[in-house]
Amino acid sequence: MTENENPPEESDAPETPPPAENRRLGKILVVLFSSIILVAFIGYQYLEAEFNRPANLQAGEAKRVHVRSGMSFTQILELLENGGLIKNPGLFHLQARLRGGAKSIQAGVYELKSSMPPREIYRYLSEGRVARRTFTVPEGYNVREIARTIQRAKLASEAEIIRLSRNPSFLKELEISAASIEGYLFPDTYHFPVDAEAKKILSFMVRTMRKKFSPALRKQAKAMGFTIHQTLTLASIIEKETSLSSERPLIAAVFINRLKRKMRLQSDPTVIYGLPHFDGNITKKDLRYDSPYNTYLYRGLPPGPIASPGLESIKSALNPANVKYLYFVATKDGGHRFSRTYREHRRAVNRYQRR
């Protein structure tokens, strides 16, 4: 080689690995990727299995958990763990975070069991399935009977309901211009959270009555010269006088006919309502008991309702039958015999009330 000759240039291109090395590297990557997928799958299955595994499958008694507004998720986890409702708060936290975390949990009182899977517990909390109590108020119940029903449902004490039913400031809040809430609590089946306040329960029942007392019924009452209070009063008497749907318009007609003639209503249920004690058998002495609810002594409607009337009785009070009856007497088959004159009425009394 002479001085003027240039040496051969070195190539910058990397040497191509042998095919065997390429295959080995590919296998390693496949194995690594497969391992990652397998680990992730196993981890996912583990998390799902734990989320479906109850803390105590044999536990049957529900425990009350009160999730208060503003609680952190850590505090909620402590409640669940201390109550023995979950065994692994860390895994529960992870699963919950994947589903929205504490933000999706709603405040309230819950009744949960250790036999419930954590997944179901989380569903209760996130969907707001708070513990509820159900009670049914039959048509014709008075305030005291309603108070006992609410107490049996373990929502409020009878004494508290009675006190509120006569509380002037509470009645003013409800826009009830009367001495009592009697007649304004609509008979129905109700569902309330276990921590519902007595005021909220009664307020909701009054709102239900006002919804049922539709604008059309209000207009009808006004056309007849009745206020809502007077309508409820008459409807409550109808409710207590008969349980037969077919008789309600007839009974309404009797009382409205009497009101027009300024006759006393002479309704036994109103007398009974005003008695301090009643043993189930009305007597002549009871009929002489001086009470504003004694319609044997005083003309016109009593001061207010004597029970909670149902919608059918309210409608009957506003849609009396077109008849001239002034009297009725109970028959032995559970119905009533209606009469236009006192003479007819006396014959019916002799026939149906004979011992």
C-alpha atoms as one frame of an Amber mdcrd trajectory, in Angstrom:
protein
   0.000   0.000   0.000   1.439   3.391  -0.956   1.125   6.637   0.912  -1.399
   7.955  -1.584  -3.748   5.011  -1.249  -6.774   5.515   1.027  -7.565   2.831
   3.621 -10.963   1.140   3.249 -13.816   3.000   5.087 -15.266   1.322   8.175
 -19.032   0.746   8.037 -21.190   2.479  10.713 -24.103  -0.013  10.346 -24.566
  -2.349  13.377 -23.988  -5.915  12.872 -27.210  -7.827  12.323 -27.770 -10.318
  15.149 -27.970 -13.835  14.086 -31.501 -15.172  13.503 -31.216 -17.391  16.556
 -30.773 -14.387  18.859 -33.821 -12.651  17.335 -35.965 -15.644  18.041 -34.689
 -15.914  21.600 -35.400 -12.208  22.287 -38.904 -12.562  20.837 -39.645 -15.525
  23.056 -38.463 -13.594  26.124 -40.755 -10.668  25.280 -43.728 -12.957  24.693
 -43.111 -14.746  27.984 -42.716 -11.419  29.818 -45.871  -9.954  28.283 -47.801
 -13.139  28.978 -46.587 -13.130  32.573 -47.747  -9.553  33.044 -51.177 -10.411
  31.643 -51.355 -13.526  33.815 -50.397 -11.608  36.964 -52.914  -8.885  36.136
 -55.612 -11.487  35.505 -54.840 -13.328  38.741 -54.813 -10.006  40.620 -58.122
  -9.001  39.099 -59.667 -12.365  39.957 -58.376 -12.053  43.517 -59.800  -8.546
  43.901 -63.147  -9.638  42.474 -63.237 -12.716  44.697 -62.490 -10.629  47.780
 -65.111  -8.065  46.776 -67.645 -10.883  46.661 -66.559 -12.587  49.888 -68.633
 -11.638  52.989 -66.887 -10.897  56.254 -69.054 -13.483  58.014 -71.378 -15.599
  55.930 -73.197 -16.902  59.021 -74.060 -13.497  60.466 -77.742 -12.679  60.139
 -78.349  -9.649  62.359 -78.240  -6.282  60.639 -76.024  -3.550  62.039 -76.883
   0.113  61.783 -74.242   2.325  60.153 -74.693   6.092  60.131 -72.785   7.746
  57.297 -72.826  11.436  58.091 -72.551  14.210  55.536 -68.913  15.292  55.034
 -67.362  12.041  56.275 -64.060  11.073  54.663 -63.747   7.707  52.967 -61.274
   6.641  55.654 -63.864   7.338  58.334 -66.470   5.364  56.416 -64.039   2.432
  56.101 -63.461   2.557  59.868 -67.212   2.361  60.475 -67.495  -0.690  58.245
 -64.409  -2.410  59.675 -65.297  -1.706  63.317 -68.755  -3.061  62.666 -67.285
  -6.291  61.324 -68.882  -5.643  57.938 -65.651  -5.810  55.907 -62.406  -7.702
  56.588 -60.042  -6.000  54.161 -60.530  -2.210  54.129 -57.577  -1.736  51.763
 -59.107  -3.890  49.048 -62.524  -2.342  49.651 -60.928   1.105  49.282 -59.300
   0.090  46.002 -62.491  -1.350  44.565 -64.451   1.687  45.702 -61.938   4.083
  44.124 -62.392   2.300  40.814 -66.121   3.014  41.142 -66.061   6.619  42.277
 -64.757   6.435  45.838 -66.242   8.452  48.688 -67.850  10.963  46.326 -70.392
   8.393  45.212 -71.363   7.380  48.757 -74.521   8.990  50.089 -75.119  10.081
  53.653 -77.780   8.326  55.702 -78.469   5.482  58.092 -77.923   2.014  56.632
 -78.744  -1.433  57.946 -76.013  -3.785  56.751 -75.069  -7.383  57.518 -71.682
  -9.074  57.781 -73.107 -11.781  55.547 -73.413  -9.250  52.721 -70.575  -9.245
  50.132 -68.523  -6.014  50.156 -69.763  -5.386  46.612 -73.350  -5.313  47.872
 -72.393  -3.101  50.815 -70.775  -0.623  48.440 -73.851  -0.739  46.207 -76.081
   0.098  49.181 -73.866   3.057  50.112 -73.435   4.428  46.596 -77.097   4.044
  45.625 -78.337   5.516  48.890 -80.286   2.438  49.955 -80.795   3.799  53.432
 -82.706   1.811  56.029 -86.425   2.494  55.803 -89.524   1.734  57.784 -92.967
   1.179  56.305 -96.338   1.807  57.914 -99.912   1.882  56.663-102.589   4.268
  57.874-106.067   2.833  57.185-108.915   5.155  56.254-110.724   6.374  59.345
-107.752   6.356  61.739-107.544   9.320  64.098-104.340  11.057  65.190-103.832
   8.867  68.247-104.169   5.679  66.207-101.789   7.098  63.590 -99.303   8.009
  66.330 -99.351   4.429  67.620 -98.834   3.123  64.086 -95.789   5.357  63.594
 -94.428   4.290  66.978 -94.807   0.605  66.060 -92.779   1.328  62.921 -90.023
   2.642  65.261 -89.894   6.034  63.597 -91.135   8.318  66.380 -92.844   8.026
  69.723 -96.596   8.276  70.110 -96.145  11.119  72.590 -94.040  13.144  70.144
 -96.589  12.742  67.336 -99.461  13.747  69.647 -97.497  16.782  70.861 -96.698
  17.937  67.331-100.278  17.375  66.174-101.405  20.118  68.552 -98.387  22.422
  68.352 -99.602  25.877  67.185 -96.289  26.887  65.564 -96.021  23.580  63.680
 -99.636  23.853  62.518 -98.859  27.378  61.311 -95.896  26.017  59.321 -98.278
  23.552  57.685-100.798  26.358  57.016-103.482  24.552  59.007-105.892  26.978
  60.667-107.153  24.554  63.273-106.344  23.388  66.772-105.159  19.985  65.582
-103.696  18.195  62.587-106.617  15.754  62.803-108.024  14.893  59.385-105.055
  16.293  57.451-102.928  13.122  57.569-103.864  11.222  54.447-104.433   7.465
  54.904-101.901   5.592  52.788 -98.824   3.359  52.931 -95.643   5.312  53.677
 -91.922   4.546  53.500 -89.512   6.702  55.509 -85.782   6.534  56.338 -85.200
   5.297  59.884 -83.736   8.665  60.862 -86.685  10.678  59.507 -87.813  13.361
  61.932 -91.392  13.301  63.207 -91.982  16.739  61.674 -90.940  15.512  58.235
 -93.193  12.473  58.510 -96.269  14.515  59.416 -95.449  17.225  56.877 -95.211
  14.650  54.105 -98.554  13.113  55.092-100.198  16.544  55.007 -98.654  17.268
  51.588-100.031  13.938  50.369-103.527  14.969  51.492-103.223  18.276  49.634
-102.108  16.498  46.460-105.094  14.155  46.681-107.397  17.108  47.302-107.035
  18.171  43.679-107.765  21.631  42.220-110.969  20.196  40.751-112.110  19.085
  44.228-111.165  22.466  45.690-113.224  24.185  43.037-116.139  21.876  43.773
-115.887  22.538  47.512-115.887  26.274  46.910-118.971  25.973  44.712-120.763
  24.144  47.558-119.710  26.783  50.071-117.264  24.490  51.884-113.705  25.204
  52.927-111.134  22.404  52.782-111.396  22.124  56.567-115.178  21.759  56.436
-114.934  19.242  53.612-112.446  17.125  55.573-114.695  17.373  58.634-117.768
  16.128  56.773-115.733  13.473  54.933-114.332  12.172  58.239-117.853  11.705
  59.616-118.885   9.866  56.457-115.755   7.702  56.786-116.649   6.696  60.339
-120.352   6.122  59.623-119.927   3.466  56.930-117.360   1.183  55.323-119.532
   0.578  52.245-118.590   2.553  49.150-122.139   2.458  47.830-123.455   4.153
  50.987-121.033   7.057  51.229-122.892   9.373  48.790-126.163   8.544  50.596
-124.727   9.338  54.024-123.253  12.532  52.598-126.710  13.461  51.311-128.314
  12.890  54.723-125.848  15.195  56.483-125.948  17.890  53.812-129.757  17.801
  53.811-129.696  18.202  57.583-127.203  21.082  57.387-129.440  22.873  54.905
-132.432  22.470  57.219-130.336  23.482  60.250-131.036  20.109  61.840-128.543
  18.550  64.238-126.392  15.921  62.523-126.844  13.486  65.445-123.815  11.411
  64.476-122.626   8.867  67.046-118.969   8.894  65.819-118.689  12.627  66.556
-119.970  12.075  70.091-117.521   9.216  70.619-114.628  11.390  69.402-115.403
  13.993  72.055-115.644  11.524  74.942-112.664  11.362  77.347-113.160   7.600
  77.626-115.139   5.191  75.504-115.578   1.479  76.238-117.074   0.526  72.881
-120.751   0.886  73.772-122.370   4.289  73.344-124.982   5.096  76.005-127.677
   7.737  76.530-125.377   9.326  79.060-122.688   9.609  76.386-125.150  11.321
  74.058-125.662  13.994  76.729-121.930  14.573  77.283-121.190  18.257  76.667
-118.519  18.441  73.991-118.197  20.663  70.892-118.127  17.382  68.962-121.523
  16.308  70.317-123.719  16.782  67.256-126.758  15.729  69.285-126.352  18.912
  71.324-124.928  21.369  68.785-126.025  22.205  65.256-123.730  22.290  62.262
-120.432  20.570  61.690-118.158  19.864  64.667-115.017  22.052  65.079-112.926
  19.774  62.892-112.403  16.288  61.475-112.737  13.278  63.747-110.442  11.022
  61.675-108.458  10.855  58.445-110.904  10.438  55.564-109.953   8.574  52.424
-110.281  10.055  48.948-113.576   8.241  48.367-115.181   9.866  51.396-113.842
  13.281  50.372-115.363  12.867  46.924-118.647  11.670  48.431-118.830  14.750
  50.648-118.615  16.862  47.485-120.839  14.584  45.392-123.792  13.633  47.597
-126.527  11.460  46.153-129.561  13.291  44.823-131.949  12.005  47.487-134.119
  13.556  50.213-133.080  11.233  53.034-132.758  12.763  56.494-132.253   9.626
  58.595-130.434   6.304  58.568-130.083   3.395  60.946-127.631   0.498  60.951
-128.948  -2.848  59.765-127.766  -6.266  60.880-125.923  -6.963  57.624-123.453
  -4.090  58.083-125.334  -1.572  55.963-127.906   1.121  56.711-131.596   1.759
  56.136-132.317   5.284  54.888-135.521   7.224  55.493-137.043  10.541  54.453
-139.348  11.051  57.437-139.028  10.536  61.160-141.980   8.090  61.090-140.176
   5.905  58.507-137.041   6.147  60.578-138.795   4.985  63.768-140.176   1.941
  61.946-136.675   1.139  60.659-135.231   1.514  64.161-137.842  -0.851  65.592
-137.107  -3.364  62.850-133.327  -3.316  62.766-132.391  -2.321  66.310-134.811
  -4.666  68.083-132.936  -6.891  70.530
